[in-house]
């Protein structure tokens, strides 16, 4: 049986820290991540989904992150 757990964070830095901790916990066999996705909304409201391969620590920023128009 699988469980779906969704957690929201107020900022990307906090989410990144939690992701890093989850990867460490999986490496130490404390948790077993069957699958994971990182979902964030950019300044224009568009959703971006990242599914890190093999749960490697990853935090991808689009090329336009932080860019102003």
C-alpha positions as CSV (number, residue, x, y, z in Angstrom):
1,X,0.0,0.0,0.0
2,X,1.3,3.4,-0.9
3,X,0.6,6.8,0.8
4,X,0.5,10.1,-1.0
5,X,1.9,12.9,1.2
6,X,1.7,16.5,0.0
7,X,3.5,19.3,1.9
8,X,3.6,23.0,1.0
9,X,6.2,25.4,2.1
10,X,6.1,29.2,2.1
11,X,9.4,29.5,0.1
12,X,11.7,27.5,-2.1
13,X,14.6,27.6,0.4
14,X,12.6,25.8,3.1
15,X,11.4,23.2,0.5
16,X,15.0,22.7,-0.6
17,X,16.1,22.1,2.9
18,X,13.4,19.5,3.5
19,X,14.2,17.8,0.2
20,X,17.9,17.5,1.2
21,X,16.8,16.0,4.6
22,X,14.5,13.5,2.8
23,X,17.4,12.4,0.6
24,X,19.6,11.9,3.6
25,X,16.9,9.9,5.4
26,X,16.4,7.7,2.4
27,X,20.2,7.1,2.2
28,X,20.1,6.1,5.8
29,X,17.1,3.8,5.2
30,X,14.9,5.8,7.5
31,X,12.3,6.5,4.8
32,X,11.6,4.7,1.5
33,X,10.6,7.1,-1.2
34,X,8.9,5.2,-4.0
35,X,8.6,8.3,-6.1
36,X,8.8,12.0,-5.5
37,X,8.1,15.3,-7.3
38,X,9.0,18.9,-6.7
39,X,6.3,21.3,-7.8
40,X,6.7,25.0,-7.7
41,X,4.9,28.0,-9.1
42,X,6.8,30.8,-10.8
43,X,6.1,34.5,-10.7
44,X,3.8,34.2,-13.6
45,X,1.7,31.5,-11.9
46,X,3.0,28.7,-14.1
47,X,3.6,25.3,-12.4
48,X,6.9,23.5,-12.9
49,X,7.3,19.9,-12.0
50,X,10.6,18.2,-11.4
51,X,10.9,14.5,-10.8
52,X,14.4,13.9,-9.7
53,X,16.0,10.7,-11.2
54,X,16.7,8.2,-8.4
55,X,15.9,10.9,-5.8
56,X,19.2,12.6,-6.3
57,X,19.4,15.9,-4.6
58,X,18.2,18.3,-7.2
59,X,16.6,21.6,-7.3
60,X,16.3,22.9,-10.8
61,X,15.6,26.6,-11.5
62,X,14.4,27.6,-15.0
63,X,16.7,29.8,-17.0
64,X,14.5,32.7,-16.4
65,X,14.4,32.4,-12.6
66,X,15.0,35.8,-11.1
67,X,14.8,37.6,-14.4
68,X,12.7,40.7,-14.7
69,X,11.0,42.0,-17.8
